[in-house]
Amino acid sequence: MQLRVLVVDDNRINLLMTRRMLENAGHAAMVAENGAQALDILAQESFDIVLMDISMPVMDGVECTRLLRAGKAGEANKTVPILAITAHAMAGDRELFLAKGMDNYLAKPFEWGELHAAIATTLATFA
C-alpha cells in the first residue's frame, strides 16, 4: 500500500535519506524543514502519517504537534498519525513525546526496517 508521508526535519541529509527510503519502498514523500513549514503544507494537503523531528529552528516538533492537535492545519489533520523521529533517546523521552500528542517514537539513527516497523505500528493503532 502506497502511503503519503510528510517528513519534517531541519537536517537536509536526514530529510533526503528518509525521503529516499520511503520512495524506494513505493511511498510518496514530501518534506518540510521545520514545524511552521509543516503546518503550511498540512493546511493544503493530507497525509497518511507525519514523521516529525523534535529539535528544529523556527518551530519545533512539539509545538507543531500541539498546533496540529488544536486544529491549526484543519480539522482533518487534528488526528493525523505523528511518528516522532529524534535523536532524543534518553530514558523517559518516548513517554514525554507521547504525552505531548505524538503517536509513536523512533530514535535516530534508524534503518529502513526500523522505520517501516515504526510506521506500521503507528498506523495499526488507527486502523
N, CA, C and O atoms as a MOPAC input file, in Angstrom:
PM7 MOZYME 1SCF
protein

 N      0.83500 1    -1.17600 1     0.00000 1
 C      0.00000 1     0.00000 1     0.00000 1
 C      0.88300 1     1.24400 1     0.00000 1
 O      1.77600 1     1.38400 1     0.83600 1
 N      0.62500 1     2.14100 1    -0.94200 1
 C      1.38900 1     3.38000 1    -1.00600 1
 C      0.85400 1     4.37200 1     0.01500 1
 O     -0.35100 1     4.61000 1     0.10100 1
 N      1.76100 1     4.94100 1     0.77800 1
 C      1.40600 1     5.94500 1     1.77600 1
 C      1.84700 1     7.32200 1     1.30800 1
 O      2.82000 1     7.46100 1     0.56700 1
 N      1.11600 1     8.33700 1     1.75400 1
 C      1.54900 1     9.72900 1     1.59000 1
 C      2.14500 1    10.13900 1     2.93300 1
 O      1.46500 1    10.12800 1     3.95900 1
 N      3.43000 1    10.50000 1     2.90700 1
 C      4.16900 1    10.76800 1     4.13800 1
 C      4.76400 1    12.17300 1     4.08400 1
 O      5.36200 1    12.56500 1     3.08200 1
 N      4.59700 1    12.92400 1     5.16500 1
 C      5.28000 1    14.20400 1     5.31400 1
 C      6.43300 1    13.99500 1     6.28600 1
 O      6.23200 1    13.54900 1     7.41600 1
 N      7.64300 1    14.32100 1     5.83600 1
 C      8.84600 1    14.19200 1     6.65900 1
 C      9.25800 1    15.60000 1     7.08500 1
 O      9.49300 1    16.46400 1     6.24100 1
 N      9.34600 1    15.82600 1     8.39800 1
 C      9.67100 1    17.14800 1     8.93200 1
 C     10.98000 1    17.04000 1     9.71000 1
 O     11.04600 1    16.37900 1    10.74600 1
 N     12.02200 1    17.70000 1     9.19500 1
 C     13.34500 1    17.62800 1     9.82900 1
 C     14.17200 1    18.80000 1     9.32500 1
 O     14.11500 1    19.12400 1     8.13800 1
 N     14.93000 1    19.43700 1    10.19000 1
 C     15.75400 1    20.56800 1     9.76500 1
 C     17.08500 1    20.13500 1     9.16300 1
 O     17.78400 1    20.95900 1     8.57100 1
 N     17.44700 1    18.88200 1     9.29700 1
 C     18.70500 1    18.37800 1     8.74700 1
 C     18.45400 1    17.85200 1     7.33400 1
 O     17.74600 1    16.86300 1     7.14700 1
 N     19.04200 1    18.52400 1     6.34200 1
 C     18.79200 1    18.16200 1     4.94000 1
 C     19.21300 1    16.72700 1     4.61700 1
 O     18.55100 1    16.04900 1     3.83100 1
 N     20.29300 1    16.26800 1     5.20900 1
 C     20.73400 1    14.89200 1     4.95200 1
 C     19.69400 1    13.91100 1     5.47900 1
 O     19.33900 1    12.95200 1     4.79300 1
 N     19.20200 1    14.14700 1     6.69900 1
 C     18.14900 1    13.28000 1     7.24300 1
 C     16.90200 1    13.31700 1     6.37200 1
 O     16.28300 1    12.28300 1     6.12100 1
 N     16.53000 1    14.52200 1     5.90500 1
 C     15.36100 1    14.65100 1     5.03000 1
 C     15.52600 1    13.81500 1     3.76900 1
 O     14.64300 1    13.04100 1     3.39900 1
 N     16.66700 1    13.98400 1     3.11700 1
 C     16.89600 1    13.28200 1     1.85300 1
 C     16.96900 1    11.77700 1     2.04000 1
 O     16.41000 1    11.02400 1     1.24200 1
 N     17.65200 1    11.33500 1     3.08500 1
 C     17.77600 1     9.89100 1     3.31300 1
 C     16.42500 1     9.26500 1     3.65600 1
 O     16.08300 1     8.20000 1     3.14100 1
 N     15.66300 1     9.92400 1     4.52200 1
 C     14.35200 1     9.38500 1     4.90300 1
 C     13.41200 1     9.39000 1     3.70700 1
 O     12.69100 1     8.42000 1     3.47400 1
 N     13.42100 1    10.48000 1     2.95200 1
 C     12.58300 1    10.56200 1     1.75000 1
 C     12.94800 1     9.45200 1     0.77000 1
 O     12.06700 1     8.79800 1     0.21000 1
 N     14.24000 1     9.24000 1     0.56300 1
 C     14.68200 1     8.19700 1    -0.37100 1
 C     14.24700 1     6.81000 1     0.10600 1
 O     13.78800 1     5.99600 1    -0.69500 1
 N     14.38900 1     6.53800 1     1.40600 1
 C     13.93600 1     5.25100 1     1.95300 1
 C     12.45700 1     5.03100 1     1.64100 1
 O     12.05500 1     3.96000 1     1.18600 1
 N     11.66100 1     6.06400 1     1.89300 1
 C     10.21700 1     5.96100 1     1.67500 1
 C      9.88700 1     5.77900 1     0.19800 1
 O      9.07000 1     4.92900 1    -0.15600 1
 N     10.51300 1     6.56800 1    -0.66000 1
 C     10.23800 1     6.47600 1    -2.09400 1
 C     10.70500 1     5.14500 1    -2.66800 1
 O     10.04300 1     4.58300 1    -3.54000 1
 N     11.83100 1     4.63900 1    -2.19300 1
 C     12.31000 1     3.33000 1    -2.65200 1
 C     11.35000 1     2.21200 1    -2.26400 1
 O     11.31700 1     1.16400 1    -2.91000 1
 N     10.57200 1     2.43400 1    -1.21400 1
 C      9.57800 1     1.44700 1    -0.77500 1
 C      8.22100 1     1.68200 1    -1.44400 1
 O      7.24900 1     0.99100 1    -1.13900 1
 N      8.15700 1     2.65800 1    -2.35700 1
 C      6.93100 1     2.89900 1    -3.10200 1
 C      5.98600 1     3.91700 1    -2.49900 1
 O      4.84200 1     4.03300 1    -2.93900 1
 N      6.44400 1     4.65800 1    -1.49800 1
 C      5.60100 1     5.66400 1    -0.86000 1
 C      5.85400 1     7.04300 1    -1.47500 1
 O      6.91300 1     7.28400 1    -2.05400 1
 N      4.89400 1     7.92700 1    -1.34800 1
 C      5.03500 1     9.31200 1    -1.78900 1
 C      5.42900 1    10.14500 1    -0.57400 1
 O      4.74500 1    10.12400 1     0.44900 1
 N      6.53000 1    10.87600 1    -0.69100 1
 C      7.02500 1    11.64500 1     0.44700 1
 C      7.21100 1    13.10800 1     0.07400 1
 O      7.73600 1    13.43000 1    -0.99100 1
 N      6.77400 1    13.98200 1     0.96400 1
 C      7.05700 1    15.41400 1     0.87800 1
 C      7.88500 1    15.77300 1     2.09900 1
 O      7.87900 1    15.05500 1     3.09900 1
 N      8.59800 1    16.88800 1     2.01200 1
 C      9.46300 1    17.28600 1     3.11900 1
 C      9.17400 1    18.72200 1     3.55300 1
 O      8.74000 1    19.56100 1     2.76400 1
 N      9.43000 1    18.96800 1     4.83100 1
 C      9.37600 1    20.30800 1     5.41900 1
 C     10.57500 1    20.42900 1     6.34900 1
 O     10.97100 1    19.45800 1     6.99300 1
 N     11.15400 1    21.63300 1     6.41400 1
 C     12.36800 1    21.82900 1     7.20100 1
 C     12.11800 1    22.31100 1     8.62200 1
 O     13.06100 1    22.44200 1     9.40300 1
 N     10.86600 1    22.57600 1     8.96900 1
 C     10.53300 1    22.97200 1    10.34200 1
 C      9.03000 1    22.84600 1    10.53800 1
 O      8.28500 1    22.58600 1     9.59400 1
 N      8.60300 1    23.03400 1    11.76900 1
 C      7.19400 1    22.87400 1    12.08100 1
 C      6.29100 1    23.87400 1    11.38800 1
 O      5.16300 1    23.53900 1    11.02600 1
 N      6.76900 1    25.10500 1    11.19400 1
 C      5.95700 1    26.11700 1    10.51800 1
 C      5.68700 1    25.71200 1     9.07300 1
 O      4.56100 1    25.83400 1     8.59200 1
 N      6.71400 1    25.23100 1     8.38100 1
 C      6.52100 1    24.74100 1     7.01200 1
 C      5.56100 1    23.56300 1     6.99900 1
 O      4.70900 1    23.45900 1     6.11700 1
 N      5.69600 1    22.68600 1     7.96500 1
 C      4.81500 1    21.51500 1     8.03700 1
 C      3.35900 1    21.94500 1     8.18000 1
 O      2.48500 1    21.39400 1     7.51000 1
 N      3.08700 1    22.92000 1     9.04400 1
 C      1.71500 1    23.40200 1     9.21700 1
 C      1.17200 1    23.98900 1     7.92200 1
 O      0.01600 1    23.75800 1     7.56700 1
 N      2.01400 1    24.75600 1     7.21000 1
 C      1.58900 1    25.33500 1     5.92800 1
 C      1.23500 1    24.23900 1     4.92600 1
 O      0.21700 1    24.32700 1     4.24000 1
 N      2.06800 1    23.21700 1     4.84400 1
 C      1.81500 1    22.11000 1     3.91300 1
 C      0.55700 1    21.35300 1     4.32200 1
 O     -0.28300 1    21.03100 1     3.48200 1
 N      0.43300 1    21.07400 1     5.60700 1
 C     -0.72500 1    20.31700 1     6.09300 1
 C     -2.03600 1    21.09400 1     5.96600 1
 O     -3.10800 1    20.49100 1     5.91600 1
 N     -1.96300 1    22.40200 1     5.91400 1
 C     -3.17400 1    23.19800 1     5.70600 1
 C     -3.69600 1    23.03800 1     4.27800 1
 O     -4.86300 1    23.31900 1     4.00300 1
 N     -2.82000 1    22.58400 1     3.36600 1
 C     -3.18100 1    22.44100 1     1.95500 1
 C     -3.36100 1    20.99100 1     1.51000 1
 O     -4.08900 1    20.71900 1     0.55500 1
 N     -2.70100 1    20.06500 1     2.19600 1
 C     -2.68500 1    18.67100 1     1.76100 1
 C     -2.90700 1    17.73500 1     2.94200 1
 O     -2.75800 1    18.11900 1     4.10200 1
 N     -3.26600 1    16.50400 1     2.61500 1
 C     -3.42900 1    15.49800 1     3.66800 1
 C     -2.40200 1    14.39100 1     3.47100 1
 O     -1.95300 1    14.12500 1     2.35600 1
 N     -2.04300 1    13.75800 1     4.57700 1
 C     -1.04100 1    12.70100 1     4.58100 1
 C     -1.53500 1    11.55100 1     5.44000 1
 O     -2.38500 1    11.72600 1     6.31300 1
 N     -0.98700 1    10.37500 1     5.17800 1
 C     -1.32100 1     9.20600 1     5.98400 1
 C     -0.58600 1     9.21600 1     7.31400 1
 O     -1.07300 1     8.67800 1     8.30800 1
 N      0.60800 1     9.84100 1     7.32400 1
 C      1.42500 1     9.90200 1     8.53700 1
 C      2.42200 1    11.04700 1     8.39800 1
 O      2.82900 1    11.40300 1     7.29200 1
 N      2.81000 1    11.61700 1     9.53900 1
 C      3.83700 1    12.65000 1     9.59100 1
 C      4.99800 1    12.10500 1    10.41000 1
 O      4.80700 1    11.61700 1    11.52400 1
 N      6.20500 1    12.18800 1     9.85200 1
 C      7.42300 1    11.83200 1    10.57800 1
 C      8.01200 1    13.14400 1    11.07800 1
 O      8.46500 1    13.96000 1    10.27600 1
 N      8.01300 1    13.35900 1    12.38400 1
 C      8.29500 1    14.66700 1    12.97400 1
 C      9.55600 1    14.65500 1    13.82400 1
 O      9.62700 1    13.96200 1    14.83900 1
 N     10.56100 1    15.43800 1    13.39700 1
 C     11.72900 1    15.66900 1    14.23600 1
 C     11.28800 1    16.52100 1    15.42700 1
 O     10.25700 1    17.19000 1    15.36500 1
 N     12.05200 1    16.49600 1    16.48600 1
 C     11.70600 1    17.27100 1    17.67400 1
 C     12.40800 1    18.62700 1    17.68400 1
 O     11.75400 1    19.66600 1    17.76900 1
 N     13.73200 1    18.61700 1    17.59700 1
 C     14.51200 1    19.85900 1    17.70200 1
 C     14.71700 1    20.47900 1    16.32400 1
 O     15.48400 1    19.97200 1    15.50400 1
 N     14.01100 1    21.59500 1    16.08500 1
 C     14.12600 1    22.31600 1    14.81300 1
 C     14.02300 1    23.80700 1    15.09100 1
 O     13.37400 1    24.21700 1    16.05400 1
 N     14.66800 1    24.63100 1    14.24300 1
 C     14.50500 1    26.08000 1    14.39000 1
 C     13.12000 1    26.51100 1    13.90200 1
 O     12.39000 1    25.71200 1    13.31600 1
 N     12.77300 1    27.72800 1    14.13600 1
 C     11.50900 1    28.35900 1    13.75000 1
 C     10.36100 1    27.79500 1    14.58900 1
 O      9.74600 1    28.52500 1    15.36700 1
 N     10.07000 1    26.49400 1    14.43400 1
 C      9.05000 1    25.83400 1    15.25600 1
 C      9.45500 1    24.38400 1    15.43800 1
 O      9.67200 1    23.66800 1    14.46100 1
 N      9.55700 1    23.94500 1    16.69600 1
 C      9.97600 1    22.56500 1    16.95100 1
 C      8.81200 1    21.58900 1    16.77700 1
 O      7.66400 1    21.99100 1    16.59000 1
 N      9.13400 1    20.31600 1    16.84400 1
 C      8.13600 1    19.27900 1    16.61600 1
 C      7.05800 1    19.20800 1    17.67700 1
 O      5.91800 1    18.85500 1    17.37600 1
 N      7.39500 1    19.53600 1    18.90700 1
 C      6.40100 1    19.50600 1    19.98700 1
 C      5.35600 1    20.59900 1    19.76800 1
 O      4.15800 1    20.34800 1    19.89700 1
 N      5.80900 1    21.81700 1    19.43600 1
 C      4.87500 1    22.92400 1    19.19200 1
 C      4.03400 1    22.65300 1    17.94300 1
 O      2.83000 1    22.91100 1    17.93700 1
 N      4.65400 1    22.14200 1    16.90300 1
 C      3.91300 1    21.80800 1    15.68500 1
 C      2.83400 1    20.76900 1    15.98600 1
 O      1.70300 1    20.89400 1    15.51600 1
 N      3.17700 1    19.76100 1    16.75500 1
 C      2.20100 1    18.73000 1    17.12700 1
 C      1.06100 1    19.33700 1    17.93600 1
 O     -0.10400 1    19.01000 1    17.70800 1
 N      1.38400 1    20.21000 1    18.87200 1
 C      0.35400 1    20.86700 1    19.68800 1
 C     -0.62100 1    21.64500 1    18.79900 1
 O     -1.83600 1    21.57000 1    18.98100 1
 N     -0.07400 1    22.39000 1    17.83900 1
 C     -0.91600 1    23.18800 1    16.94700 1
 C     -1.73300 1    22.31200 1    16.00100 1
 O     -2.88700 1    22.61700 1    15.70300 1
 N     -1.13100 1    21.22700 1    15.53500 1
 C     -1.88900 1    20.28200 1    14.69500 1
 C     -3.06700 1    19.71300 1    15.46500 1
 O     -4.18900 1    19.68200 1    14.95900 1
 N     -2.81700 1    19.26700 1    16.68100 1
 C     -3.86700 1    18.66800 1    17.50300 1
 C     -4.95400 1    19.69000 1    17.86400 1
 O     -6.09200 1    19.32200 1    18.15500 1
 N     -4.58800 1    20.97600 1    17.84200 1
 C     -5.55400 1    22.04400 1    18.12200 1
 C     -6.32700 1    22.46000 1    16.87400 1
 O     -7.21100 1    23.31400 1    16.95100 1
 N     -6.00300 1    21.86500 1    15.72500 1
 C     -6.74100 1    22.15700 1    14.50400 1
 C     -6.18700 1    23.28600 1    13.66300 1
 O     -6.88100 1    23.77000 1    12.76800 1
 N     -4.96500 1    23.72500 1    13.91300 1
 C     -4.38500 1    24.84900 1    13.17400 1
 C     -4.07700 1    24.52500 1    11.71200 1
 O     -3.78500 1    25.43500 1    10.93600 1
 N     -4.13600 1    23.26800 1    11.32600 1
 C     -3.94500 1    22.88000 1     9.91900 1
 C     -5.20900 1    22.20200 1     9.40000 1
 O     -5.15600 1    21.39100 1     8.47600 1
 N     -6.33500 1    22.54100 1    10.00100 1
 C     -7.61000 1    21.98700 1     9.56800 1
 C     -8.07400 1    20.83400 1    10.44100 1
 O     -7.27500 1    20.13900 1    11.06800 1
 N     -9.37300 1    20.65400 1    10.46200 1
 C     -9.98200 1    19.59900 1    11.28300 1
 C     -9.48200 1    18.20900 1    10.90900 1
 O     -9.23800 1    17.37900 1    11.78500 1
 N     -9.33000 1    17.95200 1     9.61600 1
 C     -8.92500 1    16.61700 1     9.16400 1
 C     -7.54500 1    16.23600 1     9.68200 1
 O     -7.25700 1    15.05400 1     9.87200 1
 N     -6.69000 1    17.22700 1     9.91100 1
 C     -5.32600 1    16.93400 1    10.35000 1
 C     -5.16000 1    16.92100 1    11.86600 1
 O     -4.05200 1    16.71200 1    12.36100 1
 N     -6.23600 1    17.13900 1    12.60500 1
 C     -6.13500 1    17.09000 1    14.06800 1
 C     -5.72400 1    15.70300 1    14.55300 1
 O     -5.11400 1    15.56600 1    15.61300 1
 N     -6.05800 1    14.68800 1    13.78200 1
 C     -5.78400 1    13.31500 1    14.21500 1
 C     -4.77500 1    12.59500 1    13.32400 1
 O     -4.63900 1    11.37500 1    13.41400 1
 N     -4.06400 1    13.33300 1    12.46300 1
 C     -3.07900 1    12.67400 1    11.60100 1
 C     -2.05800 1    11.94300 1    12.48400 1
 O     -1.58200 1    12.51500 1    13.46500 1
 N     -1.72000 1    10.70400 1    12.15800 1
 C     -0.71000 1     9.99300 1    12.94800 1
 C      0.64600 1    10.70100 1    12.87100 1
 O      1.09300 1    11.08500 1    11.79000 1
 N      1.28700 1    10.86800 1    14.01300 1
 C      2.59200 1    11.52700 1    14.08100 1
 C      3.59300 1    10.58400 1    14.73300 1
 O      3.40900 1    10.13500 1    15.86400 1
 N      4.65200 1    10.29900 1    13.99000 1
 C      5.76100 1     9.47800 1    14.47500 1
 C      6.93300 1    10.40200 1    14.76100 1
 O      7.49000 1    10.99800 1    13.83900 1
 N      7.31400 1    10.53000 1    16.02600 1
 C      8.47900 1    11.33500 1    16.39300 1
 C      9.72900 1    10.60000 1    15.93400 1
 O      9.93100 1     9.43200 1    16.26700 1
 N     10.57100 1    11.29500 1    15.16400 1
 C     11.86900 1    10.73300 1    14.78100 1
 C     12.92200 1    11.70400 1    15.31000 1
 O     13.03800 1    12.83100 1    14.82900 1
 N     13.67700 1    11.26000 1    16.29100 1
 C     14.52200 1    12.20500 1    17.01200 1
 C     15.78000 1    11.56700 1    17.57500 1
 O     15.84400 1    10.36200 1    17.81500 1
 N     16.76700 1    12.41000 1    17.77300 1
 C     17.99600 1    11.96700 1    18.42700 1
 C     17.83400 1    11.95100 1    19.94500 1
 O     18.70600 1    11.45700 1    20.65900 1
 N     16.72000 1    12.49100 1    20.43700 1
 C     16.43400 1    12.45100 1    21.88200 1
 C     16.10200 1    11.00600 1    22.25000 1
 O     14.99200 1    10.53500 1    22.00300 1
 N     17.05000 1    10.32200 1    22.82800 1
 C     16.86200 1     8.90000 1    23.12300 1
 C     17.17700 1     8.58000 1    24.57900 1
 O     17.66200 1     7.49400 1    24.89500 1
 N     16.90300 1     9.52100 1    25.44700 1
 C     17.14500 1     9.30200 1    26.86500 1
 C     15.93200 1     8.61100 1    27.49300 1
 O     14.83400 1     8.63600 1    26.93700 1
 N     16.14400 1     8.00800 1    28.63400 1
 C     15.03500 1     7.37000 1    29.35300 1
 C     13.93900 1     8.39900 1    29.59700 1
 O     14.20700 1     9.50700 1    30.06000 1
 N     12.72700 1     8.03200 1    29.28700 1
 C     11.59400 1     8.91600 1    29.50100 1
 C     11.22000 1     9.77800 1    28.31300 1
 O     10.13100 1    10.35200 1    28.29400 1
 N     12.09900 1     9.88700 1    27.31100 1
 C     11.78600 1    10.72800 1    26.15100 1
 C     10.56900 1    10.20800 1    25.39300 1
 O      9.70500 1    10.99200 1    25.00000 1
 N     10.49300 1     8.90900 1    25.18600 1
 C      9.36100 1     8.33600 1    24.45100 1
 C      8.04100 1     8.71700 1    25.12400 1
 O      7.11100 1     9.18400 1    24.46600 1
 N      7.97300 1     8.51700 1    26.42400 1
 C      6.75900 1     8.81900 1    27.17100 1
 C      6.43300 1    10.30900 1    27.11100 1
 O      5.26800 1    10.69300 1    27.01400 1
 N      7.47000 1    11.14500 1    27.17000 1
 C      7.27400 1    12.59500 1    27.09600 1
 C      6.64000 1    12.98600 1    25.76500 1
 O      5.68400 1    13.76200 1    25.73400 1
 N      7.17100 1    12.44900 1    24.66500 1
 C      6.65900 1    12.82800 1    23.35300 1
 C      5.26000 1    12.26200 1    23.11300 1
 O      4.43900 1    12.90200 1    22.45500 1
 N      4.98600 1    11.08800 1    23.63100 1
 C      3.62900 1    10.54600 1    23.52300 1
 C      2.65200 1    11.41500 1    24.31300 1
 O      1.52800 1    11.65300 1    23.87000 1
 N      3.08000 1    11.88300 1    25.47300 1
 C      2.22800 1    12.75500 1    26.28600 1
 C      1.98800 1    14.10300 1    25.60800 1
 O      0.99300 1    14.77000 1    25.89000 1
 N      2.88800 1    14.50300 1    24.72400 1
 C      2.76100 1    15.77600 1    24.00300 1
 C      1.89600 1    15.65600 1    22.75300 1
 O      1.73000 1    16.63500 1    22.02500 1
 N      1.34100 1    14.46600 1    22.49200 1
 C      0.41300 1    14.31300 1    21.37700 1
 C      0.91500 1    13.51000 1    20.20600 1
 O      0.18200 1    13.29400 1    19.24000 1
 N      2.15800 1    13.06000 1    20.27300 1
 C      2.67600 1    12.21700 1    19.20100 1
 C      2.19700 1    10.79100 1    19.43000 1
 O      1.85900 1    10.41700 1    20.55300 1
 N      2.16900 1    10.00000 1    18.36700 1
 C      1.57800 1     8.66700 1    18.45600 1
 C      2.58700 1     7.54000 1    18.59800 1
 O      2.24000 1     6.44900 1    19.05200 1
 N      3.82800 1     7.79000 1    18.21600 1
 C      4.87500 1     6.78200 1    18.34700 1
 C      6.20700 1     7.50600 1    18.29500 1
 O      6.25800 1     8.71800 1    18.08300 1
 N      7.28300 1     6.75700 1    18.48900 1
 C      8.60900 1     7.34500 1    18.66600 1
 C      9.65000 1     6.42600 1    18.05200 1
 O      9.59700 1     5.20900 1    18.23100 1
 N     10.60200 1     7.01300 1    17.32400 1
 C     11.71900 1     6.25900 1    16.76500 1
 C     12.98100 1     7.08800 1    16.94600 1
 O     13.04300 1     8.24000 1    16.51700 1
 N     13.98600 1     6.49600 1    17.58500 1
 C     15.24400 1     7.20000 1    17.81900 1
 C     16.12300 1     7.14700 1    16.57400 1
 O     16.17900 1     6.13200 1    15.87900 1
 N     16.81200 1     8.26500 1    16.30500 1
 C     17.80200 1     8.32700 1    15.23000 1
 C     19.13100 1     7.85200 1    15.79000 1
 O     19.36400 1     7.99000 1    16.99100 1
 N     19.99200 1     7.30900 1    14.98100 1
 C     19.76400 1     6.95000 1    13.58000 1
 C     18.94300 1     5.66900 1    13.48700 1
 O     18.90000 1     4.87600 1    14.42800 1
 N     18.30100 1     5.47900 1    12.35400 1
 C     17.49500 1     4.28200 1    12.14100 1
 C     17.73000 1     3.74700 1    10.73800 1
 O     18.19300 1     4.45900 1     9.84700 1
 N     17.40200 1     2.48700 1    10.57100 1
 C     17.47900 1     1.84000 1     9.25800 1
 C     16.06500 1     1.66500 1     8.73400 1
 O     15.09300 1     1.83900 1     9.46900 1
 N     15.95700 1     1.31800 1     7.44900 1
 C     14.65500 1     1.17700 1     6.82300 1
 C     13.75100 1     0.20400 1     7.57600 1
 O     12.57000 1     0.49600 1     7.76900 1
 N     14.26700 1    -0.92900 1     8.00100 1
 C     13.44300 1    -1.91000 1     8.69800 1
 C     12.83000 1    -1.33900 1     9.96700 1
 O     11.67100 1    -1.61000 1    10.27900 1
 N     13.60900 1    -0.54700 1    10.69900 1
 C     13.10300 1     0.08200 1    11.92300 1
 C     12.04600 1     1.13700 1    11.60400 1
 O     11.02600 1     1.23000 1    12.28700 1
 N     12.29400 1     1.92800 1    10.56200 1
 C     11.32100 1     2.94800 1    10.16800 1
 C     10.03200 1     2.29900 1     9.68700 1
 O      8.93700 1     2.71300 1    10.06900 1
 N     10.16800 1     1.28400 1     8.85300 1
 C      8.99200 1     0.57400 1     8.33500 1
 C      8.15800 1    -0.00200 1     9.48400 1
 O      6.93400 1     0.12700 1     9.49400 1
 N      8.82600 1    -0.63500 1    10.44500 1
 C      8.11800 1    -1.22600 1    11.58900 1
 C      7.43000 1    -0.14700 1    12.42500 1
 O      6.29900 1    -0.33900 1    12.87100 1
 N      8.10300 1     0.98300 1    12.64000 1
 C      7.51200 1     2.06500 1    13.43600 1
 C      6.30100 1     2.67100 1    12.72800 1
 O      5.30000 1     2.98900 1    13.37000 1
 N      6.39000 1     2.82900 1    11.41500 1
 C      5.24700 1     3.34500 1    10.65200 1
 C      4.08400 1     2.36300 1    10.74500 1
 O      2.94900 1     2.76500 1    11.00100 1
 N      4.36200 1     1.08200 1    10.54000 1
 C      3.30500 1     0.06400 1    10.59000 1
 C      2.64200 1     0.02500 1    11.96400 1
 O      1.41700 1    -0.05900 1    12.06200 1
 N      3.44100 1     0.08500 1    13.01700 1
 C      2.90300 1     0.06800 1    14.37800 1
 C      2.04600 1     1.30500 1    14.63800 1
 O      0.96900 1     1.21600 1    15.22700 1
 N      2.53600 1     2.44800 1    14.19500 1
 C      1.79200 1     3.69500 1    14.38900 1
 C      0.45400 1     3.64400 1    13.67100 1
 O     -0.57900 1     3.97000 1    14.25500 1
 N      0.46700 1     3.23800 1    12.41000 1
 C     -0.76900 1     3.20700 1    11.62400 1
 C     -1.73700 1     2.13800 1    12.11800 1
 O     -2.95000 1     2.29000 1    11.97500 1
 N     -1.21500 1     1.06000 1    12.69500 1
 C     -2.08000 1    -0.01700 1    13.19600 1
 C     -2.98700 1     0.47500 1    14.31900 1
 O     -4.08900 1    -0.04400 1    14.49600 1
 N     -2.53800 1     1.45900 1    15.06800 1
 C     -3.36800 1     1.98800 1    16.15100 1
 C     -4.52900 1     2.82800 1    15.62400 1
 O     -5.45700 1     3.14500 1    16.36800 1
 N     -4.47600 1     3.18500 1    14.34300 1
 C     -5.53400 1     3.98800 1    13.72500 1
 C     -6.45500 1     3.15400 1    12.85400 1
 O     -7.43100 1     3.67200 1    12.31200 1
 N     -6.15900 1     1.86700 1    12.71100 1
 C     -6.95800 1     1.01300 1    11.81600 1
 C     -8.29600 1     0.65900 1    12.42500 1
 O     -9.08800 1    -0.05200 1    11.80500 1

